[in-house]
Amino acid sequence: MSILWVLGLGISLTSSLLLLFFYLKRKNASGLNLSGNMLEDYVRGNQDCVTEEGILCRHCKENTVITRNIGWYRENLIREHVCDRCKCRLYFSLQGKRELHDLGE
Ligand SMILES: [Zn+2]
């Protein structure tokens, strides 16, 4: 009887913790800390990574950067730029709706 009770309590506690975890994770995804992680910041902080071939990864100097659309910030699309080799996130950039519309995306 008491073992079942403890087990039930444990399960409900675990599931509420999981729910909280996913809630916080979701909240974090939409409330990304963009300041200090933008393209301008990356260029300013990693001037050796700015070359004629484009922007290099600060970790492995790879020049192939993948761009992913990850959400919206006000009227702008948030794009995440990730190194193709080591998969490290390098910086974010914002793309306005109007600009996006002009590109036909
Ligand atoms: Zn890299």
Residues whose N, C-alpha, C, O or C-beta is under 5 A from the ligand:
A	BS01	ZN	C57 H59 C60 K61 E62 C83 R85 C86 K87
